[in-house]
């Protein structure tokens, strides 16, 4: 019994270290992307002066090329401007995010089963 307790404590220590190390890595990565909590979430190198308000940059209108004149008389119908969107297919973003969610769900479920089987093997 003492030997199994020692194995269980060592295993718990390794798992605890892995969880804490993973949390440290993820918080460091989040801080690299969003900035530290002390700077109010501003990305590094971009400090906002306290006395000025934020200004959104002006968006430029895209330049559209005019279609070449056609021989047929102009009826006012331009195919690319008046095209009706088709809603009979699921958008690519939804399909990719759905498949990613399924993979992550299966991975987490199998990971939990793996950890439970290890604990079951260690405790008897």
C-alpha positions in Angstrom: 0.0 0.0 0.0 2.8 2.4 0.8 4.4 1.8 -2.6 1.2 2.6 -4.4 0.7 5.8 -2.3 4.2 6.9 -3.3 3.5 6.3 -7.0 0.3 8.2 -6.7 1.9 11.2 -5.0 4.7 11.3 -7.6 2.1 11.1 -10.4 0.0 13.8 -8.8 3.1 16.0 -8.5 3.9 15.5 -12.2 0.4 16.3 -13.3 0.2 19.3 -11.0 3.5 20.6 -12.4 2.3 20.1 -16.0 -1.0 22.0 -15.3 0.8 24.9 -13.6 3.5 25.1 -16.3 0.8 25.1 -19.0 -1.1 27.9 -17.2 2.1 29.9 -17.0 2.8 29.4 -20.7 -0.8 30.3 -21.8 -0.9 33.4 -19.6 2.5 34.5 -21.0 1.2 33.9 -24.6 -2.0 35.9 -23.8 0.1 38.7 -22.4 2.3 38.8 -25.5 -0.8 39.1 -27.7 -3.1 41.4 -25.6 -0.5 43.2 -23.4 -0.1 42.9 -19.7 -2.8 43.6 -17.2 -0.9 46.6 -15.9 -1.0 48.4 -19.3 -4.8 48.1 -19.6 -4.7 45.5 -22.4 -2.9 47.7 -24.9 -0.4 45.8 -27.1 3.2 46.5 -26.3 4.6 49.5 -28.0 1.3 51.2 -28.5 0.6 53.5 -25.6 -2.6 55.7 -25.7 -2.2 59.2 -24.3 -4.5 59.8 -21.3 -5.7 63.2 -22.5 -6.6 62.2 -26.1 -9.6 60.2 -27.3 -9.3 57.3 -29.6 -9.8 58.1 -33.3 -10.8 55.4 -35.7 -8.8 55.5 -39.0 -10.8 56.7 -42.0 -11.7 53.8 -44.4 -11.0 54.4 -48.0 -13.6 53.3 -50.5 -12.3 50.6 -52.8 -11.9 51.7 -56.4 -14.2 49.8 -58.7 -13.2 49.3 -62.3 -15.9 50.1 -64.8 -16.8 47.2 -67.1 -15.9 47.6 -70.7 -18.7 48.9 -72.8 -20.7 46.1 -74.5 -22.3 46.0 -77.9 -25.6 45.1 -76.4 -27.9 47.9 -75.2 -27.6 48.7 -71.5 -30.6 47.6 -69.6 -29.4 48.7 -66.2 -28.7 45.1 -65.0 -25.2 44.5 -63.8 -24.7 40.8 -62.8 -22.1 41.3 -60.1 -24.0 44.1 -58.3 -27.4 42.5 -58.4 -26.5 38.9 -57.7 -28.7 37.2 -55.2 -26.7 35.3 -52.5 -27.3 31.6 -52.3 -28.2 30.3 -48.8 -28.4 26.6 -49.7 -24.9 25.8 -48.4 -23.3 26.1 -45.0 -20.5 28.7 -45.0 -17.0 27.4 -45.0 -16.2 29.1 -41.7 -19.1 27.3 -40.0 -18.0 23.9 -41.5 -14.4 24.4 -40.4 -15.3 25.5 -36.9 -17.8 22.7 -36.5 -15.2 20.1 -37.5 -12.6 21.7 -35.2 -15.1 21.6 -32.3 -15.8 17.9 -32.9 -12.0 17.1 -32.9 -11.4 19.0 -29.7 -14.4 17.4 -28.0 -13.2 13.9 -29.0 -9.6 14.8 -27.9 -10.7 16.0 -24.5 -13.0 13.1 -24.0 -10.3 10.6 -24.9 -7.8 12.5 -22.7 -10.1 12.2 -19.7 -10.6 8.5 -20.3 -6.8 8.1 -20.5 -6.2 9.9 -17.2 -9.0 7.9 -15.5 -7.6 4.6 -16.8 -4.1 5.6 -15.4 -5.6 6.4 -12.0 -7.6 3.2 -12.1 -4.4 1.2 -12.9 -2.5 2.9 -10.1 -5.2 2.5 -7.4 -6.0 -1.1 -8.2 
